Amino acid sequence: MEPQLGPEVAALRPGWPALLLLLVSALSCSFSSLASPPPSLVPQVRTSYNFGRTFLGLDKCNACIGTSICKKFFKEEIRFDNWLASHLEPPPEYLPSYPANYSDDSKSWRPVEIFRLVSKYQDEISDRRICASASAPKTCSIERVLRKTGRFQKWLQAKRLTPGLVQGLPSPLLRCPSQRLLDRVVRRYAEVADAGSIFMDHFTDRDKLRLLYTLAVNTHPILLQIFPGAEGWPLPKYLGSCGRVLVSTSTRPLQEFYGAAADQAADLAYQLLGVLESLRSNDLNYFFYFTHVDAGMFGIFNNGHLFIRDASALGVIDKQEGSQAASRAGENKDIFSCLVSGCQAQLPSCDSIPEKQSLVLVCRQLLPRLLQGRFPSPVQEEINSALAQCGDDVRPDPEVLRAASRLKDILRPLRTCDPRFAYRYPDCKYNDKF
């Protein structure tokens, strides 16, 4: 049985052949540029690769993220970067993300990134797990199986998203859920037409399944929606989703800057420590922590501003309300608990997350690659000493926090004020705050 795509996609089905042509018509542009040549100047490549619905994961809906940006693909207002045209083949499905270009008027273009929730390989494993959970063939209707689960039946009856409905899901975002946090998820969920209410009365069955699936597989798109960069959170803008991919504003991953000039390295390290500080202490009284880090989780915009590029390993603890989750989460495990982790994920209790956790991870694994061997003596020795203390997980929280603060003080005068750092230039010429 073919899954129901919903009226907004069904109405566009006649355009699928066009999609297969349009997705391989690439824009010959620079990924680092905010503008691209007009389409009239770009040679149009016409071929017939059959990867549209499958590549996007749209054939899996409603076990998907959503369909809010599908029209952009159909109208050729999202185009893969120019390397696609030179290869004359679909992008490799094993990649976790793809550079692309986005337009609102088909005239001016800006770089974006297309992300998968998980790898294509992991998608296939998850889908097989869903079928196996119902003793069904490998090519079963995964939507039908998920709809019949006890958890989803509870979701169908629910008027409000409560901690009990997400209990046992493996994401660190949902490890310690408060009602305030879950209300924020529903109120700001961008894949429904009428967001704004904490109640799910306006959610269709399809909307509920898409939200549950996203929460179970990877909460990165949810975090982008509920803590938007426009409100000062260090996250890129969520532009929408189509099938099992999402589109967000583009950043260059941190590892591309490991060979940067010393002043730029100091600036990025300073920003990264500032991001962790804002996650630890903010006006909404949420404590954010990373379960693990790597350089691909952080990215830099064209203006030099550093953001969290991948929020999938980001947990949230509500310091205002605390967690309302039941203590025995293991009793609520089901197929939604096992789509990615295989039911093996063992997250720590909410009370055992130290305030220093993210700092220790970043000071130990990321900052040394940026800062070591880059500065003259005795500044380098001071940096090395602060890094060692900041990355020492044996030290108590206050000592690690003090070491991070001392490192920021060392880095501040090493940053220069020039147009390369457009996010704070020219303000830095007149205000020491920048």
C-alpha positions as CSV (number, residue, x, y, z in Angstrom):
1,M,0.0,0.0,0.0
2,E,1.4,3.4,-1.0
3,P,1.7,5.9,1.9
4,Q,-0.6,8.9,2.0
5,L,1.3,12.0,1.0
6,G,-1.4,14.5,2.0
7,P,-3.2,17.1,-0.2
8,E,-0.3,19.5,-0.5
9,V,1.9,16.9,-2.1
10,A,-0.8,14.9,-4.0
11,A,-1.7,18.1,-5.8
12,L,1.8,18.4,-7.1
13,R,2.1,14.9,-8.3
14,P,1.7,15.7,-11.9
15,G,5.0,17.7,-11.6
16,W,7.1,14.7,-10.6
17,P,8.5,14.2,-14.1
18,A,9.5,17.8,-14.1
19,L,11.2,17.3,-10.7
20,L,13.3,14.6,-12.2
21,L,14.5,17.0,-14.8
22,L,14.8,20.1,-12.6
23,L,16.8,18.5,-9.8
24,V,19.6,17.8,-12.3
25,S,19.6,21.3,-13.7
26,A,22.2,22.8,-11.5
27,L,23.2,26.4,-11.0
28,S,26.9,27.2,-11.9
29,C,27.6,29.3,-8.9
30,S,30.1,29.6,-6.1
31,F,28.9,28.1,-2.8
32,S,30.6,30.9,-0.9
33,S,28.8,33.6,-2.7
34,L,25.4,35.0,-1.7
35,A,24.4,35.7,-5.3
36,S,24.5,33.5,-8.4
37,P,24.3,34.1,-12.1
38,P,20.8,34.4,-13.6
39,P,19.4,31.1,-14.8
40,S,19.4,32.4,-18.3
41,L,23.3,32.4,-18.3
42,V,23.5,28.8,-17.0
43,P,23.4,25.9,-19.5
44,Q,20.4,23.7,-18.8
45,V,21.2,20.0,-18.6
46,R,18.3,17.8,-19.4
47,T,18.3,14.1,-18.5
48,S,16.1,11.6,-16.9
49,Y,17.6,10.3,-13.6
50,N,14.9,8.7,-11.5
51,F,15.9,9.9,-8.1
52,G,13.3,12.6,-7.1
53,R,11.0,11.0,-4.6
54,T,13.4,8.3,-3.5
55,F,16.3,10.7,-3.1
56,L,14.3,13.1,-1.0
57,G,12.6,10.3,1.0
58,L,9.2,11.6,0.0
59,D,8.1,8.1,-0.9
60,K,8.4,7.3,2.8
61,C,5.9,9.9,4.1
62,N,4.3,10.1,6.5
63,A,7.3,8.5,8.2
64,C,9.2,11.6,7.4
65,I,9.9,15.2,8.5
66,G,7.4,17.0,6.4
67,T,6.6,18.6,3.1
68,S,6.7,22.3,3.7
69,I,9.5,23.1,1.2
70,C,8.6,20.6,-1.5
71,K,7.2,23.3,-3.8
72,K,10.7,25.0,-3.8
73,F,12.2,21.8,-5.2
74,F,9.4,21.5,-7.8
75,K,9.7,25.1,-8.9
76,E,13.5,24.8,-9.2
77,E,14.0,27.4,-6.5
78,I,16.3,25.0,-4.7
79,R,19.2,23.7,-6.8
80,F,22.1,21.6,-6.0
81,D,25.5,23.1,-6.2
82,N,27.4,23.2,-9.5
83,W,29.3,20.0,-9.0
84,L,26.1,18.1,-9.7
85,A,26.0,19.4,-13.3
86,S,29.6,18.5,-14.0
87,H,29.0,14.9,-12.9
88,L,25.6,14.6,-14.6
89,E,24.4,12.3,-11.8
90,P,22.4,12.5,-8.6
91,P,24.3,13.5,-5.5
92,P,25.8,10.5,-3.6
93,E,23.1,9.2,-1.2
94,Y,25.6,8.3,1.5
95,L,26.4,12.0,2.2
96,P,24.8,13.5,5.3
97,S,24.4,17.0,3.7
98,Y,24.5,18.7,0.3
99,P,25.4,22.3,-0.6
100,A,22.6,23.9,-2.6
101,N,21.3,27.3,-3.6
102,Y,17.9,28.8,-2.6
103,S,15.8,31.6,-4.2
104,D,12.6,33.3,-3.5
105,D,12.3,34.9,-6.9
106,S,14.6,32.8,-9.2
107,K,16.8,35.9,-9.6
108,S,18.8,36.3,-6.4
109,W,20.3,33.2,-4.8
110,R,21.8,32.3,-1.5
111,P,23.6,29.2,-0.3
112,V,21.8,26.6,1.8
113,E,22.4,23.1,3.1
114,I,20.2,20.1,2.5
115,F,20.5,17.7,5.5
116,R,19.4,14.1,6.0
117,L,18.0,13.1,9.4
118,V,20.2,10.1,9.2
119,S,22.3,8.5,6.5
120,K,20.6,6.7,3.7
121,Y,22.0,3.4,5.0
122,Q,20.6,4.1,8.5
123,D,17.3,4.9,6.9
124,E,17.1,1.5,5.3
125,I,18.1,-0.2,8.6
126,S,15.4,1.7,10.4
127,D,12.7,0.9,7.8
128,R,13.6,-2.8,8.0
129,R,13.3,-2.6,11.8
130,I,9.8,-1.2,11.5
131,C,8.8,-4.0,9.2
132,A,10.4,-6.6,11.4
133,S,8.6,-5.3,14.5
134,A,5.3,-6.3,12.8
135,S,6.7,-9.6,11.4
136,A,6.1,-8.0,8.0
137,P,8.1,-8.4,4.7
138,K,11.1,-6.1,4.2
139,T,9.1,-3.9,1.9
140,C,6.1,-3.4,4.1
141,S,4.1,-0.2,4.5
142,I,6.1,1.4,7.3
143,E,3.4,4.0,7.8
144,R,0.8,1.4,8.4
145,V,3.0,-0.4,10.9
146,L,3.8,2.8,12.8
147,R,0.1,3.8,12.9
148,K,-0.8,0.6,14.6
149,T,1.6,1.0,17.5
150,G,0.4,1.6,21.0
151,R,2.4,4.8,21.2
152,F,0.9,6.4,18.1
153,Q,-2.6,5.4,19.2
154,K,-2.0,7.4,22.4
155,W,-0.8,10.3,20.2
156,L,-4.1,10.2,18.2
157,Q,-6.1,10.6,21.4
158,A,-3.9,13.3,22.9
159,K,-4.9,17.0,22.9
160,R,-1.5,18.0,24.3
161,L,2.0,16.7,24.0
162,T,2.9,15.4,27.5
163,P,6.1,13.8,28.9
164,G,4.5,10.4,28.9
165,L,4.0,10.5,25.1
166,V,7.7,10.9,24.4
167,Q,9.0,8.8,27.2
168,G,11.5,6.2,26.0
169,L,12.5,8.1,22.8
170,P,16.3,8.1,22.5
171,S,17.0,11.8,21.7
172,P,18.9,13.8,24.4
173,L,16.3,16.6,23.8
174,L,13.6,14.4,25.3
175,R,15.7,12.7,28.0
176,C,14.5,15.2,30.6
177,P,11.3,16.7,29.1
178,S,9.3,19.4,30.9
179,Q,5.8,20.3,30.0
180,R,7.0,23.8,29.2
181,L,9.5,22.4,26.7
182,L,7.0,20.2,25.0
183,D,4.5,23.0,24.7
184,R,7.2,25.0,23.0
185,V,7.7,22.1,20.5
186,V,4.0,22.1,19.6
187,R,3.5,25.8,19.5
188,R,6.5,26.4,17.2
189,Y,6.2,23.3,15.0
190,A,6.6,24.7,11.5
191,E,5.3,21.7,9.5
192,V,1.6,22.5,10.4
193,A,-0.3,25.3,8.8
194,D,-1.6,26.9,12.0
195,A,1.1,26.9,14.6
196,G,0.9,29.0,17.8
197,S,-1.2,26.8,20.2
198,I,0.1,24.5,22.8
199,F,-2.8,22.1,22.0
200,M,-2.7,19.7,19.0
201,D,-6.3,20.2,17.9
202,H,-5.1,21.6,14.6
203,F,-2.8,18.6,14.0
204,T,-4.0,16.0,11.5
205,D,-3.1,12.3,12.0
206,R,-0.5,12.8,9.4
207,D,1.0,15.8,11.3
208,K,1.2,13.8,14.5
209,L,3.0,10.9,12.8
210,R,5.5,13.2,11.1
211,L,6.3,14.9,14.4
212,L,6.6,11.7,16.3
213,Y,8.9,10.2,13.6
214,T,11.1,13.3,13.7
215,L,11.4,13.3,17.5
216,A,12.3,9.6,17.4
217,V,14.9,9.8,14.7
218,N,16.7,13.1,15.0
219,T,15.5,16.2,16.8
220,H,17.9,18.6,14.9
221,P,15.1,20.1,12.8
222,I,12.9,20.5,15.9
223,L,15.6,22.4,17.8
224,L,16.0,24.8,14.8
225,Q,12.3,25.5,14.9
226,I,11.8,26.0,18.7
227,F,15.0,28.0,19.3
228,P,15.4,30.1,16.2
229,G,18.4,32.1,15.3
230,A,16.2,35.2,14.8
231,E,15.6,35.2,18.6
232,G,19.3,35.1,19.3
233,W,19.9,31.3,19.6
234,P,23.1,30.1,18.0
235,L,21.3,27.9,15.4
236,P,20.9,28.3,11.6
237,K,17.5,29.2,10.2
238,Y,15.1,26.3,9.4
239,L,13.7,26.8,5.9
240,G,11.5,23.7,5.7
241,S,11.6,20.0,4.8
242,C,10.6,17.7,2.0
243,G,10.4,14.0,2.8
244,R,13.4,13.0,4.9
245,V,15.6,16.0,4.2
246,L,15.5,19.5,5.7
247,V,16.9,22.7,4.3
248,S,18.6,25.3,6.5
249,T,20.9,28.3,6.0
250,S,24.4,27.4,5.0
251,T,27.5,27.3,7.2
252,R,31.1,26.1,6.6
253,P,32.1,23.4,9.1
254,L,34.6,24.3,11.8
255,Q,37.2,21.9,10.6
256,E,37.7,24.0,7.4
257,F,39.2,26.7,9.7
258,Y,41.8,24.6,11.5
259,G,44.4,26.2,9.3
260,A,43.1,29.8,9.6
261,A,45.2,32.8,10.6
262,A,45.9,33.2,14.3
263,D,43.5,36.1,14.8
264,Q,40.6,34.2,13.1
265,A,41.4,31.1,15.2
266,A,41.2,33.2,18.3
267,D,37.9,34.8,17.2
268,L,36.3,31.4,16.5
269,A,37.5,29.9,19.8
270,Y,36.2,33.0,21.6
271,Q,32.8,32.7,19.9
272,L,32.6,28.9,20.6
273,L,33.2,29.5,24.3
274,G,30.5,32.3,24.2
275,V,28.0,29.9,22.5
276,L,28.6,27.3,25.3
277,E,28.1,30.1,27.9
278,S,24.7,31.1,26.3
279,L,23.6,27.5,26.3
280,R,24.5,27.1,30.0
281,S,22.8,30.4,31.1
282,N,20.0,32.1,29.2
283,D,16.8,34.1,29.9
284,L,14.5,31.2,29.3
285,N,16.3,29.1,32.0
286,Y,17.1,26.1,29.8
287,F,20.4,24.3,30.3
288,F,21.7,22.9,27.0
289,Y,24.4,20.3,26.9
290,F,26.2,18.2,24.3
291,T,26.4,14.4,24.6
292,H,29.4,14.4,22.3
293,V,31.0,16.9,19.9
294,D,32.9,17.0,16.7
295,A,34.0,19.8,14.4
296,G,31.2,19.2,12.0
297,M,28.7,20.2,14.6
298,F,29.7,23.8,14.5
299,G,29.7,26.0,11.4
300,I,30.6,29.6,10.4
301,F,28.5,31.9,8.3
302,N,29.9,34.0,5.5
303,N,30.0,37.0,7.9
304,G,32.3,35.1,10.3
305,H,29.6,34.3,12.9
306,L,29.9,30.8,14.5
307,F,26.7,28.8,15.0
308,I,25.7,25.2,15.9
309,R,25.5,23.5,12.6
310,D,24.2,20.1,13.9
311,A,22.1,20.1,17.0
312,S,21.3,16.3,17.0
313,A,23.6,15.7,20.1
314,L,22.1,18.6,22.0
315,G,20.2,17.9,25.2
316,V,17.9,20.3,27.1
317,I,17.2,20.4,30.8
318,D,14.5,22.9,32.0
319,K,16.0,24.5,35.1
320,Q,12.7,26.4,35.7
321,E,10.3,23.4,35.8
322,G,12.6,20.4,36.0
323,S,11.8,17.1,34.3
324,Q,8.4,15.7,34.5
325,A,9.4,12.3,33.0
326,A,8.8,9.1,34.9
327,S,11.9,7.6,36.4
328,R,11.6,4.2,34.7
329,A,11.9,5.2,31.0
330,G,12.9,1.8,29.9
331,E,9.4,0.5,30.4
332,N,8.2,2.7,27.6
333,K,10.6,1.5,24.9
334,D,9.0,0.4,21.6
335,I,9.9,0.5,17.9
336,F,10.1,4.4,18.1
337,S,12.9,3.9,20.7
338,C,14.9,1.7,18.3
339,L,14.8,3.4,14.9
340,V,18.4,4.7,15.1
341,S,20.0,3.3,18.2
342,G,18.7,-0.3,18.0
343,C,17.4,0.1,21.5
344,Q,21.0,0.2,22.8
345,A,21.1,3.9,23.7
346,Q,21.7,4.5,27.4
347,L,21.5,8.2,28.3
348,P,22.5,9.4,31.7
349,S,19.9,10.5,34.3
350,C,18.9,14.1,34.2
351,D,20.5,14.8,37.6
352,S,23.9,13.5,36.6
353,I,24.7,16.0,33.8
354,P,27.4,18.3,35.1
355,E,27.4,22.0,34.2
356,K,31.0,21.6,32.8
357,Q,30.1,18.8,30.4
358,S,30.1,20.7,27.1
359,L,33.1,22.8,28.1
360,V,35.2,19.7,28.8
361,L,34.3,18.1,25.5
362,V,35.0,21.3,23.5
363,C,38.2,22.2,25.3
364,R,39.5,18.7,25.0
365,Q,38.5,17.8,21.4
366,L,38.0,21.0,19.4
367,L,39.9,24.0,20.7
368,P,43.4,22.4,20.7
369,R,43.1,22.0,16.9
370,L,42.4,25.7,16.6
371,L,44.7,27.2,19.2
372,Q,47.8,25.1,19.9
373,G,51.0,26.2,18.3
374,R,49.5,29.3,16.8
375,F,50.7,32.1,19.1
376,P,54.0,33.5,20.4
377,S,55.3,32.8,23.8
378,P,54.2,33.4,26.6
379,V,50.7,33.7,25.3
380,Q,50.7,30.2,23.9
381,E,51.7,28.8,27.2
382,E,48.8,30.6,28.9
383,I,46.4,29.3,26.3
384,N,47.7,25.7,26.7
385,S,47.4,25.9,30.5
386,A,43.8,27.2,30.3
387,L,42.9,24.5,27.8
388,A,44.3,21.8,30.0
389,Q,42.3,22.9,33.0
390,C,39.1,23.5,30.9
391,G,39.3,20.0,29.4
392,D,40.0,18.2,32.7
393,D,36.8,16.3,33.6
394,V,38.2,15.4,37.0
395,R,38.1,19.0,38.1
396,P,34.9,20.3,39.8
397,D,32.5,22.4,37.8
398,P,33.6,25.8,39.2
399,E,37.3,25.2,38.3
400,V,36.4,24.3,34.7
401,L,34.2,27.3,34.3
402,R,36.9,29.6,35.7
403,A,39.4,28.1,33.3
404,A,37.1,28.7,30.3
405,S,36.5,32.3,31.5
406,R,40.3,32.8,31.8
407,L,40.7,31.4,28.2
408,K,38.2,33.9,26.9
409,D,40.1,36.8,28.6
410,I,43.3,35.6,26.9
411,L,41.6,35.3,23.5
412,R,39.8,38.6,23.5
413,P,42.8,40.9,22.7
414,L,44.1,38.4,20.1
415,R,41.0,39.1,17.9
416,T,41.4,41.8,15.3
417,C,38.8,44.3,14.1
418,D,38.5,44.2,10.3
419,P,35.9,43.5,7.6
420,R,36.7,39.7,7.7
421,F,34.6,39.6,10.8
422,A,31.5,41.3,9.4
423,Y,29.3,40.0,12.1
424,R,30.9,42.5,14.5
425,Y,32.5,45.0,12.1
426,P,32.5,48.0,12.1
427,D,31.0,48.0,15.7
428,C,34.3,46.7,17.0
429,K,35.9,49.9,16.0
430,Y,33.8,51.9,18.4
431,N,32.9,49.4,21.2
432,D,35.2,47.1,23.1
433,K,32.2,44.8,23.6
434,F,32.7,43.6,20.0
